[in-house]
Amino acid sequence: MTIRARRKERLDRGIKVRATSIYGVSSLKEIFYLMAPWQILILGLLIIPLVLPSMYWQRVICMMCIFALLGIAFDFLANFVGIVCLGGALFIGFGGYIAGSLNSSFGLSPALTIPIASIGGAAITTLILLPCLPLRGIYFATVSLMYPLMMARIIEALGIFGGTDGLPSLATYPNIWVDQYLIIGIVLISTLAFRRLVNEDVGVVLRSIKDNDQAVRASAINVTFFKALAVFIASIIGCFAGAYLTHLYGWVGISLFALDFSILPIAAAVVGGRGTIVGPVLGAFILTPVSESLRAFGTLRIVFYCLIMAGFIVFMPEGLIKYFQRKYHQFEHWIEV
């Protein structure tokens, strides 16, 4: 009886890259190979509301998409611009309160309040953070984290915008399918748009600012302008998430400034993969259901968050999306020696 030795052989299925956006594609099979991950993402998001008819899980899907938008904004600023912004709760709060105030005071419909709140909230957020843009690293992160805490205390102390009671009885969406596919569509559009943006000329400038802002400034480029532009672009989708959340529940209050909206996007980026734009979306779609499943443990679920983040940072710092990309392009199989 002869024993045949075997070993693993790694095969590379990658397409020859001609440039950052041009591939040497020679067949329909290669086109499908390149498009398959995006097809899975798009079809998966479109099918999820159909296979989860429960009202509870439909709300969970909406929260998953909201945290995905905040994760995209955080990943874009931190890993492509070099701005570590913990102001996710600030984006949510401004977008939510602007939309709620417009609907409560002037009776505007969500079709008008959401775009106004997205653009207006982004403009206000950018103006507030503008003096802090020269700060770097932990200093900017600390300041951006203080703003939502400060805004919540101001509303509570002065009793403005309904104080601790908030603004109730706001307009909601016509049906469950509108609020589901509205946020899912925005997540898909934002993911594709930011992936495109970071590879355009503006994205090259922003990445250069992250790598060496002094060299960019020496090239007669206004670094502050491009940083402000990046904050404005990122805060648009964050403020949209806040305005959407306001009309989803028909209420707005100081809970929109909760730190969960600042911390969970960071965890989503760590789990999904930083610097990928798609990674935070995957991370949010994993952590949000986990968070809901651990709700019975109360504050102890923070311990599980810490363990999950520590595990990924130590054992898989690249995140899930890069691991899946590597396994997709390269796989191993056994061959006889």
Backbone hydrogen bonds in HBPLUS format (Angstrom, degrees):
<---DONOR---> <-ACCEPTOR-->    atom                        ^
c    i                          cat <-CA-CA->   ^        H-A-AA   ^      H-
h    n   atom  resd res      DA  || num        DHA   H-A  angle D-A-AA Bond
n    s   type  num  typ     dist DA aas  dist angle  dist       angle   num
A0337-VAL N   A0005-ALA O   2.84 MM 332  5.54 173.8  1.84 144.3 145.9     1
A0007-ARG N   A0335-ILE O   2.97 MM 328  5.66 157.0  2.03 158.5 165.3     2
A0335-ILE N   A0007-ARG O   2.89 MM 328  5.66 162.0  1.92 162.1 167.0     3
A0009-GLU N   A0333-HIS O   2.85 MM 324  5.53 162.2  1.88 154.6 159.2     4
A0333-HIS N   A0009-GLU O   3.02 MM 324  5.53 150.2  2.11 142.5 150.5     5
A0011-LEU N   A0331-PHE O   2.80 MM 320  5.56 171.8  1.81 169.6 169.2     6
A0331-PHE N   A0011-LEU O   3.13 MM 320  5.56 149.1  2.22 149.3 156.4     7
A0013-ARG N   A0329-HIS O   2.62 MM 316  5.02 167.6  1.64 166.4 167.2     8
A0024-GLY N   A0016-LYS O   3.14 MM   8  5.63 169.7  2.15 168.9 170.2     9
A0018-ARG N   A0022-ILE O   2.99 MM   4  5.43 149.7  2.08 147.9 153.7    10
A0019-ALA N   A0022-ILE O   3.12 MM   3  4.96 147.5  2.23 145.9 141.2    11
A0025-VAL N   A0023-TYR O   3.03 MM   2  5.63 127.2  2.32 105.5  90.5    12
A0031-ILE N   A0027-SER O   3.19 MM   4  6.54 153.3  2.27 143.1 150.7    13
A0032-PHE N   A0028-LEU O   2.91 MM   4  6.14 161.9  1.94 150.6 154.9    14
A0033-TYR N   A0029-LYS O   2.89 MM   4  6.09 148.4  1.99 139.3 149.1    15
A0034-LEU N   A0030-GLU O   2.99 MM   4  6.25 150.6  2.08 146.3 152.2    16
A0035-MET N   A0031-ILE O   2.98 MM   4  6.17 152.7  2.06 147.5 155.5    17
A0036-ALA N   A0032-PHE O   2.82 MM   4  5.61 131.5  2.05 148.7 157.0    18
A0039-GLN N   A0035-MET O   2.95 MM   4  6.13 155.0  2.01 157.0 165.2    19
A0040-ILE N   A0036-ALA O   2.94 MM   4  6.14 154.5  2.00 154.6 160.7    20
A0041-LEU N   A0037-PRO O   3.05 MM   4  6.32 157.8  2.10 145.3 151.1    21
A0042-ILE N   A0038-TRP O   2.92 MM   4  6.10 172.5  1.93 154.5 156.1    22
A0043-LEU N   A0039-GLN O   2.93 MM   4  5.90 166.5  1.95 147.4 151.6    23
A0044-GLY N   A0040-ILE O   2.87 MM   4  5.71 150.9  1.95 138.8 147.9    24
A0045-LEU N   A0041-LEU O   3.07 MM   4  6.23 161.1  2.10 148.1 152.2    25
A0046-LEU N   A0042-ILE O   3.07 MM   4  6.27 154.1  2.14 147.5 155.0    26
A0047-ILE N   A0043-LEU O   2.96 MM   4  6.04 139.6  2.13 143.9 153.8    27
A0048-ILE N   A0044-GLY O   3.07 MM   4  6.10 146.6  2.18 147.0 154.4    28
A0050-LEU N   A0047-ILE O   2.86 MM   3  5.36 135.6  2.06 116.2 129.4    29
A0051-VAL N   A0047-ILE O   3.27 MM   4  6.60 142.4  2.43 153.1 163.7    30
A0051-VAL N   A0048-ILE O   3.19 MM   3  5.45 131.8  2.44 105.5 117.3    31
A0052-LEU N   A0048-ILE O   3.18 MM   4  6.26 128.1  2.47 152.1 165.3    32
A0058-GLN N   A0054-SER O   2.95 MM   4  6.18 143.0  2.09 147.1 158.4    33
A0059-ARG N   A0055-MET O   3.12 MM   4  6.38 149.1  2.22 144.1 150.6    34
A0060-VAL N   A0056-TYR O   3.07 MM   4  6.44 146.0  2.19 139.9 150.2    35
A0061-ILE N   A0057-TRP O   2.91 MM   4  6.15 149.5  2.00 141.6 148.8    36
A0062-CYS N   A0058-GLN O   3.16 MM   4  6.47 152.4  2.24 140.1 146.8    37
A0063-MET N   A0059-ARG O   3.02 MM   4  6.36 156.3  2.07 147.9 153.8    38
A0064-MET N   A0060-VAL O   2.84 MM   4  6.11 150.0  1.93 147.7 156.8    39
A0065-CYS N   A0061-ILE O   3.03 MM   4  6.33 156.8  2.08 150.0 154.9    40
A0066-ILE N   A0062-CYS O   2.98 MM   4  6.28 151.5  2.06 146.2 154.5    41
A0067-PHE N   A0063-MET O   2.97 MM   4  6.18 168.4  1.99 153.8 155.7    42
A0068-ALA N   A0064-MET O   2.89 MM   4  6.08 139.8  2.06 138.8 151.2    43
A0069-LEU N   A0065-CYS O   2.97 MM   4  6.26 152.6  2.05 147.7 152.9    44
A0070-LEU N   A0066-ILE O   3.11 MM   4  6.46 160.7  2.15 148.6 153.6    45
A0071-GLY N   A0067-PHE O   2.81 MM   4  5.95 146.6  1.92 139.9 149.8    46
A0072-ILE N   A0068-ALA O   2.90 MM   4  6.17 150.5  1.99 147.1 154.4    47
A0073-ALA N   A0069-LEU O   3.05 MM   4  6.33 161.5  2.09 148.6 153.2    48
A0074-PHE N   A0070-LEU O   2.94 MM   4  6.17 161.3  1.97 147.6 152.7    49
A0075-ASP N   A0071-GLY O   2.87 MM   4  5.99 166.7  1.89 149.7 153.8    50
A0076-PHE N   A0072-ILE O   2.91 MM   4  6.00 160.4  1.95 150.5 155.9    51
A0077-LEU N   A0073-ALA O   3.11 MM   4  6.27 168.2  2.13 150.1 152.8    52
A0078-ALA N   A0074-PHE O   2.87 MM   4  5.91 168.4  1.88 156.8 160.8    53
A0079-ASN N   A0075-ASP O   2.97 MM   4  5.58 161.1  2.01 140.4 146.6    54
A0080-PHE N   A0076-PHE O   3.16 MM   4  5.30 137.6  2.35 127.6 134.5    55
A0082-GLY N   A0077-LEU O   2.93 MM   5  6.10 113.5  2.38 140.6 158.8    56
A0083-ILE N   A0077-LEU O   2.78 MM   6  5.09 159.6  1.82 141.4 136.6    57
A0090-LEU N   A0087-GLY O   2.99 MM   3  4.94 122.7  2.33  94.6 110.1    58
A0091-PHE N   A0087-GLY O   3.04 MM   4  6.43 154.9  2.11 155.6 161.1    59
A0092-ILE N   A0088-GLY O   3.05 MM   4  6.34 167.8  2.07 151.0 154.0    60
A0093-GLY N   A0089-ALA O   2.86 MM   4  5.91 161.2  1.89 143.5 149.3    61
A0094-PHE N   A0090-LEU O   3.02 MM   4  6.11 174.2  2.02 153.0 154.4    62
A0095-GLY N   A0091-PHE O   3.04 MM   4  6.10 168.6  2.05 153.0 156.6    63
A0096-GLY N   A0092-ILE O   2.89 MM   4  5.92 158.7  1.94 147.6 154.2    64
A0097-TYR N   A0093-GLY O   2.92 MM   4  6.00 169.2  1.93 154.2 157.1    65
A0098-ILE N   A0094-PHE O   3.00 MM   4  5.99 160.3  2.04 149.6 155.0    66
A0099-ALA N   A0095-GLY O   3.15 MM   4  6.18 165.0  2.17 142.4 147.0    67
A0100-GLY N   A0096-GLY O   2.86 MM   4  5.97 160.4  1.90 147.5 154.0    68
A0101-SER N   A0097-TYR O   2.88 MM   4  5.85 156.5  1.93 141.3 147.6    69
A0102-LEU N   A0098-ILE O   3.02 MM   4  6.16 161.6  2.06 149.3 154.0    70
A0103-ASN N   A0099-ALA O   3.09 MM   4  6.25 156.0  2.15 145.7 152.1    71
A0104-SER N   A0100-GLY O   2.87 MM   4  5.94 157.8  1.91 146.3 153.1    72
A0105-SER N   A0101-SER O   2.86 MM   4  5.71 165.4  1.88 147.6 152.2    73
A0106-PHE N   A0102-LEU O   3.06 MM   4  5.41 148.3  2.16 125.3 135.2    74
A0107-GLY N   A0103-ASN O   3.08 MM   4  4.45 129.8  2.35 107.6 115.9    75
A0112-LEU N   A0109-SER O   2.92 MM   3  5.59 155.2  1.98 119.9 126.9    76
A0113-THR N   A0109-SER O   2.95 MM   4  6.21 168.8  1.96 154.8 158.6    77
A0114-ILE N   A0110-PRO O   3.11 MM   4  5.58 166.0  2.13 134.9 138.9    78
A0116-ILE N   A0112-LEU O   3.19 MM   4  6.23 162.5  2.22 150.4 155.8    79
A0117-ALA N   A0113-THR O   2.78 MM   4  5.76 159.1  1.82 146.7 153.3    80
A0118-SER N   A0114-ILE O   2.90 MM   4  6.01 150.2  1.99 147.3 155.8    81
A0119-ILE N   A0115-PRO O   3.06 MM   4  6.24 171.9  2.07 152.5 153.3    82
A0120-GLY N   A0116-ILE O   2.75 MM   4  5.68 158.7  1.79 151.4 157.7    83
A0121-GLY N   A0117-ALA O   2.78 MM   4  5.28 148.6  1.88 125.7 136.3    84
A0122-ALA N   A0118-SER O   3.15 MM   4  6.05 149.8  2.24 129.5 137.9    85
A0123-ALA N   A0119-ILE O   2.96 MM   4  6.22 153.1  2.03 147.7 155.0    86
A0124-ILE N   A0120-GLY O   2.99 MM   4  6.25 163.8  2.02 152.6 156.3    87
A0125-THR N   A0121-GLY O   2.89 MM   4  6.00 164.0  1.92 149.0 154.2    88
A0126-THR N   A0122-ALA O   2.94 MM   4  6.04 157.1  1.99 143.8 150.1    89
A0127-LEU N   A0123-ALA O   3.03 MM   4  6.27 157.7  2.08 147.1 152.9    90
A0128-ILE N   A0124-ILE O   2.96 MM   4  6.21 154.6  2.03 150.4 157.4    91
A0129-LEU N   A0125-THR O   2.96 MM   4  6.17 158.0  2.01 150.3 156.1    92
A0130-LEU N   A0126-THR O   2.84 MM   4  5.73 120.7  2.19 140.1 154.8    93
A0132-CYS N   A0129-LEU O   2.97 MM   3  5.28 139.3  2.14 108.8 121.2    94
A0133-LEU N   A0130-LEU O   3.24 MM   3  5.44 165.3  2.27 111.0 115.4    95
A0135-LEU N   A0132-CYS O   2.96 MM   3  5.57 150.8  2.04 118.7 127.5    96
A0139-TYR N   A0136-ARG O   3.15 MM   3  5.75 138.0  2.33 147.4 141.2    97
A0141-ALA N   A0137-GLY O   3.19 MM   4  6.43 164.2  2.21 150.1 155.0    98
A0142-THR N   A0138-ILE O   2.88 MM   4  5.95 153.3  1.95 141.3 147.5    99
A0143-VAL N   A0139-TYR O   3.15 MM   4  6.39 164.2  2.18 147.7 151.4   100
A0144-SER N   A0140-PHE O   2.92 MM   4  6.08 168.1  1.93 156.3 159.7   101
A0145-LEU N   A0141-ALA O   3.03 MM   4  6.15 138.2  2.22 139.1 149.8   102
A0146-MET N   A0142-THR O   3.07 MM   4  6.31 134.7  2.28 141.0 152.8   103
A0146-MET N   A0143-VAL O   3.08 MM   3  5.12 130.2  2.34  96.4 109.9   104
A0147-TYR N   A0143-VAL O   3.35 MM   4  6.65 145.2  2.48 150.9 157.9   105
A0150-MET N   A0146-MET O   2.91 MM   4  6.11 155.9  1.97 156.7 164.4   106
A0151-MET N   A0147-TYR O   2.87 MM   4  6.12 161.9  1.91 159.2 163.8   107
A0152-ALA N   A0148-PRO O   3.07 MM   4  6.18 159.2  2.12 144.7 149.6   108
A0153-ARG N   A0149-LEU O   3.22 MM   4  6.43 156.3  2.28 142.6 148.5   109
A0154-ILE N   A0150-MET O   2.95 MM   4  6.19 150.7  2.03 149.8 158.3   110
A0155-ILE N   A0151-MET O   3.05 MM   4  6.24 167.7  2.06 152.9 155.1   111
A0156-GLU N   A0152-ALA O   3.07 MM   4  6.19 154.8  2.14 141.1 148.5   112
A0157-ALA N   A0153-ARG O   2.86 MM   4  5.94 157.6  1.91 145.3 151.2   113
A0158-LEU N   A0154-ILE O   2.95 MM   4  5.95 170.0  1.96 154.4 157.3   114
A0159-GLY N   A0155-ILE O   2.96 MM   4  5.50 130.3  2.22 131.6 142.1   115
A0163-GLY N   A0160-ILE O   2.90 MM   3  5.15 162.9  1.93 113.5 118.9   116
A0165-ASP N   A0162-GLY O   3.13 MM   3  5.50 131.0  2.38 145.1 139.8   117
A0166-GLY N   A0162-GLY O   3.19 MM   4  4.30 132.4  2.43  98.9 103.7   118
A0167-LEU N   A0252-VAL O   2.82 MM  85  5.30 152.9  1.89 151.3 160.4   119
A0252-VAL N   A0167-LEU O   3.20 MM  85  5.30 143.1  2.34 127.2 137.9   120
A0170-LEU N   A0250-GLY O   3.04 MM  80  4.32 173.7  2.04 122.7 120.7   121
A0180-GLN N   A0176-ILE O   3.04 MM   4  6.12 144.3  2.17 139.8 150.0   122
A0181-TYR N   A0177-TRP O   3.03 MM   4  6.00 170.4  2.04 146.7 148.3   123
A0182-LEU N   A0178-VAL O   2.95 MM   4  5.75 140.9  2.10 144.0 153.7   124
A0184-ILE N   A0180-GLN O   3.14 MM   4  6.34 158.9  2.19 147.0 153.6   125
A0185-GLY N   A0181-TYR O   2.96 MM   4  5.73 155.4  2.02 129.4 136.4   126
A0186-ILE N   A0182-LEU O   3.10 MM   4  6.34 154.5  2.17 143.5 150.2   127
A0187-VAL N   A0183-ILE O   2.99 MM   4  6.21 151.9  2.07 144.8 152.1   128
A0188-LEU N   A0184-ILE O   3.06 MM   4  6.35 162.7  2.09 152.2 156.0   129
A0189-ILE N   A0185-GLY O   2.94 MM   4  6.13 166.3  1.96 151.4 155.5   130
A0190-SER N   A0186-ILE O   2.83 MM   4  5.84 162.1  1.86 146.8 152.4   131
A0191-THR N   A0187-VAL O   2.94 MM   4  6.04 159.9  1.98 147.3 152.9   132
A0192-LEU N   A0188-LEU O   3.09 MM   4  6.29 171.0  2.10 152.9 154.8   133
A0193-ALA N   A0189-ILE O   2.82 MM   4  5.88 157.0  1.87 148.8 156.5   134
A0194-PHE N   A0190-SER O   2.90 MM   4  5.93 167.4  1.91 150.9 153.8   135
A0195-ARG N   A0191-THR O   3.07 MM   4  6.14 153.7  2.15 142.2 149.9   136
A0196-ARG N   A0192-LEU O   3.05 MM   4  6.19 146.1  2.16 139.0 147.8   137
A0197-LEU N   A0193-ALA O   2.80 MM   4  6.01 153.9  1.86 146.0 154.3   138
A0198-VAL N   A0194-PHE O   3.13 MM   4  6.20 165.0  2.15 151.0 151.5   139
A0199-ASN N   A0196-ARG O   3.16 MM   3  5.50 148.5  2.26 106.7 116.0   140
A0200-GLU N   A0197-LEU O   3.07 MM   3  5.23 162.0  2.10 108.9 114.7   141
A0204-VAL N   A0200-GLU O   2.99 MM   4  6.37 146.8  2.10 148.8 158.6   142
A0205-VAL N   A0201-ASP O   3.09 MM   4  6.43 157.0  2.15 149.6 154.7   143
A0206-LEU N   A0202-VAL O   2.95 MM   4  6.24 159.8  2.00 150.7 156.5   144
A0207-ARG N   A0203-GLY O   2.90 MM   4  6.09 160.3  1.94 149.5 154.4   145
A0208-SER N   A0204-VAL O   2.94 MM   4  6.10 146.2  2.06 140.6 150.4   146
A0209-ILE N   A0205-VAL O   2.92 MM   4  6.24 147.6  2.03 146.8 155.5   147
A0210-LYS N   A0206-LEU O   3.10 MM   4  6.42 150.6  2.18 143.3 150.9   148
A0211-ASP N   A0207-ARG O   3.01 MM   4  6.29 152.7  2.09 143.6 150.6   149
A0212-ASN N   A0208-SER O   2.78 MM   4  5.89 175.9  1.78 159.1 160.6   150
A0216-VAL N   A0212-ASN O   3.31 MM   4  6.66 155.6  2.38 145.4 152.1   151
A0217-ARG N   A0213-ASP O   2.91 MM   4  6.08 156.2  1.97 143.9 150.4   152
A0218-ALA N   A0214-GLN O   2.92 MM   4  6.12 146.1  2.04 140.7 150.2   153
A0219-SER N   A0216-VAL O   3.03 MM   3  5.09 143.5  2.17  98.2 109.4   154
A0220-ALA N   A0217-ARG O   3.14 MM   3  5.43 148.3  2.25 115.7 115.6   155
A0226-PHE N   A0222-ASN O   3.33 MM   4  6.65 163.5  2.35 150.9 154.2   156
A0227-LYS N   A0223-VAL O   2.95 MM   4  6.18 154.0  2.02 152.3 160.2   157
A0228-ALA N   A0224-THR O   2.90 MM   4  6.07 161.3  1.94 149.3 154.6   158
A0229-LEU N   A0225-PHE O   2.83 MM   4  6.06 151.8  1.91 145.9 154.7   159
A0230-ALA N   A0226-PHE O   2.94 MM   4  6.11 152.7  2.01 140.7 147.5   160
A0231-VAL N   A0227-LYS O   2.95 MM   4  6.27 158.3  2.00 150.7 156.3   161
A0232-PHE N   A0228-ALA O   2.90 MM   4  6.10 157.9  1.95 148.5 154.7   162
A0233-ILE N   A0229-LEU O   2.95 MM   4  6.17 162.2  1.98 150.3 154.5   163
A0234-ALA N   A0230-ALA O   2.97 MM   4  6.13 166.5  1.99 150.8 154.7   164
A0235-SER N   A0231-VAL O   2.86 MM   4  5.91 156.4  1.92 147.3 154.3   165
A0236-ILE N   A0232-PHE O   3.13 MM   4  6.25 130.9  2.38 140.4 151.2   166
A0239-CYS N   A0235-SER O   2.78 MM   4  5.87 163.2  1.81 150.9 154.2   167
A0240-PHE N   A0236-ILE O   2.89 MM   4  6.08 150.3  1.98 143.6 152.9   168
A0241-ALA N   A0237-ILE O   3.05 MM   4  6.20 151.7  2.14 135.6 142.3   169
A0242-GLY N   A0238-GLY O   3.16 MM   4  6.55 149.1  2.26 141.6 149.4   170
A0243-ALA N   A0239-CYS O   2.92 MM   4  6.20 164.0  1.94 154.6 158.2   171
A0244-TYR N   A0240-PHE O   2.79 MM   4  5.95 162.5  1.82 155.4 160.9   172
A0245-LEU N   A0241-ALA O   2.94 MM   4  6.05 157.0  2.00 142.6 148.9   173
A0246-THR N   A0242-GLY O   3.04 MM   4  6.26 149.6  2.14 145.0 152.7   174
A0247-HIS N   A0243-ALA O   3.31 MM   4  6.63 161.6  2.34 151.3 153.6   175
A0248-LEU N   A0244-TYR O   2.91 MM   4  6.05 129.8  2.16 141.6 156.7   176
A0249-TYR N   A0245-LEU O   3.28 MM   4  6.48 156.3  2.34 149.4 150.8   177
A0250-GLY N   A0246-THR O   2.83 MM   4  5.69 122.7  2.17 134.4 151.3   178
A0251-TRP N   A0246-THR O   3.23 MM   5  5.52 136.5  2.43 147.9 153.3   179
A0256-LEU N   A0253-GLY O   3.11 MM   3  6.14 173.1  2.12 127.1 129.3   180
A0257-PHE N   A0254-ILE O   3.02 MM   3  5.60 161.3  2.06 114.9 120.6   181
A0258-ALA N   A0255-SER O   3.07 MM   3  5.16 152.9  2.15 112.5 112.6   182
A0261-PHE N   A0258-ALA O   3.26 MM   3  6.16 151.6  2.35 121.6 125.2   183
A0262-SER N   A0259-LEU O   2.90 MM   3  5.09 150.3  1.99 105.7 115.5   184
A0263-ILE N   A0259-LEU O   2.89 MM   4  6.12 150.3  1.97 158.2 167.5   185
A0264-LEU N   A0260-ASP O   3.06 MM   4  5.63 159.0  2.10 138.9 145.2   186
A0266-ILE N   A0263-ILE O   3.05 MM   3  5.44 127.1  2.34 108.1 121.4   187
A0267-ALA N   A0263-ILE O   3.20 MM   4  6.61 158.8  2.24 151.9 157.9   188
A0268-ALA N   A0264-LEU O   2.84 MM   4  6.10 153.7  1.91 152.7 160.7   189
A0269-ALA N   A0265-PRO O   2.97 MM   4  6.19 150.7  2.06 141.6 148.6   190
A0270-VAL N   A0266-ILE O   2.98 MM   4  6.28 153.8  2.05 150.8 158.0   191
A0271-VAL N   A0267-ALA O   2.95 MM   4  6.13 166.5  1.97 153.3 156.5   192
A0272-GLY N   A0268-ALA O   2.86 MM   4  5.81 165.0  1.88 147.2 152.3   193
A0273-GLY N   A0269-ALA O   2.85 MM   4  5.41 150.7  1.94 131.7 141.1   194
A0320-LEU N   A0271-VAL O   2.95 MM  49  6.28 161.9  1.98 148.2 152.0   195
A0321-ILE N   A0272-GLY O   2.77 MM  49  5.57 167.7  1.79 150.9 155.3   196
A0278-VAL N   A0276-THR O   2.63 MM   2  5.32 146.7  1.74  98.5  91.4   197
A0281-VAL N   A0278-VAL O   3.06 MM   3  5.31 124.7  2.38 104.0 118.4   198
A0282-LEU N   A0278-VAL O   3.15 MM   4  6.55 158.5  2.19 156.1 161.8   199
A0283-GLY N   A0279-GLY O   2.83 MM   4  6.12 162.6  1.86 157.5 163.4   200
A0284-ALA N   A0280-PRO O   2.83 MM   4  5.92 156.5  1.89 143.1 148.7   201
A0285-PHE N   A0281-VAL O   3.04 MM   4  6.25 151.4  2.13 144.4 152.2   202
A0286-ILE N   A0282-LEU O   3.13 MM   4  6.38 121.2  2.49 138.3 153.0   203
A0286-ILE N   A0283-GLY O   3.15 MM   3  5.15 143.6  2.29  96.0 106.8   204
A0287-LEU N   A0283-GLY O   2.85 MM   4  6.03 173.2  1.86 160.2 161.7   205
A0288-THR N   A0284-ALA O   3.12 MM   4  5.76 163.4  2.15 139.7 144.5   206
A0291-SER N   A0287-LEU O   2.74 MM   4  5.94 153.9  1.80 152.6 160.0   207
A0292-GLU N   A0288-THR O   3.00 MM   4  6.31 156.6  2.06 150.9 156.7   208
A0293-SER N   A0289-PRO O   2.88 MM   4  6.10 150.4  1.97 145.9 154.2   209
A0294-LEU N   A0290-VAL O   3.00 MM   4  6.22 138.3  2.18 143.9 154.6   210
A0295-ARG N   A0292-GLU O   3.31 MM   3  5.15 164.5  2.33 100.9 104.5   211
A0297-PHE N   A0294-LEU O   2.96 MM   3  5.56 154.1  2.03 117.0 124.7   212
A0298-GLY N   A0295-ARG O   3.08 MM   3  5.49 165.3  2.10 113.7 118.0   213
A0300-LEU N   A0297-PHE O   3.25 MM   3  5.43 151.8  2.34 129.2 125.0   214
A0301-ARG N   A0298-GLY O   3.28 MM   3  6.15 170.5  2.29 120.0 122.7   215
A0302-ILE N   A0299-THR O   3.14 MM   3  5.86 160.8  2.18 117.1 121.9   216
A0303-VAL N   A0300-LEU O   2.90 MM   3  5.34 135.4  2.10 108.1 119.7   217
A0305-TYR N   A0301-ARG O   3.00 MM   4  6.36 154.0  2.07 146.7 153.9   218
A0306-CYS N   A0302-ILE O   2.94 MM   4  6.23 160.7  1.98 149.1 153.5   219
A0307-LEU N   A0303-VAL O   2.94 MM   4  6.23 156.6  2.00 148.8 155.3   220
A0308-ILE N   A0304-PHE O   2.88 MM   4  6.07 162.0  1.91 152.4 157.2   221
A0309-MET N   A0305-TYR O   2.90 MM   4  6.12 169.4  1.91 157.8 160.5   222
A0310-ALA N   A0306-CYS O   2.85 MM   4  5.94 162.7  1.88 147.7 153.3   223
A0311-GLY N   A0307-LEU O   2.88 MM   4  5.98 155.3  1.94 144.0 151.0   224
A0312-PHE N   A0308-ILE O   3.04 MM   4  6.30 159.5  2.08 149.8 154.6   225
A0313-ILE N   A0309-MET O   2.89 MM   4  6.06 162.0  1.92 153.1 158.5   226
A0314-VAL N   A0310-ALA O   3.00 MM   4  6.08 154.5  2.07 146.2 152.3   227
A0315-PHE N   A0311-GLY O   2.85 MM   4  5.76 165.4  1.87 150.3 154.7   228
A0316-MET N   A0312-PHE O   2.86 MM   4  4.66 139.2  2.03 116.9 128.9   229
A0319-GLY N   A0316-MET O   3.14 MM   3  5.73 155.1  2.20 116.6 123.1   230
A0324-PHE N   A0320-LEU O   2.85 MM   4  6.12 161.9  1.88 158.7 163.2   231
A0325-GLN N   A0321-ILE O   2.91 MM   4  6.09 150.4  2.00 140.8 149.6   232
A0326-ARG N   A0322-LYS O   2.96 MM   4  6.11 158.0  2.01 143.0 148.4   233
A0327-LYS N   A0323-TYR O   3.00 MM   4  6.27 160.4  2.04 149.3 154.7   234
A0328-TYR N   A0324-PHE O   2.84 MM   4  5.93 140.3  2.00 141.1 152.4   235
A0329-HIS N   A0325-GLN O   3.01 MM   4  6.22 157.0  2.06 150.4 154.7   236
A0330-GLN N   A0326-ARG O   2.86 MM   4  5.82 144.8  1.98 143.8 154.1   237
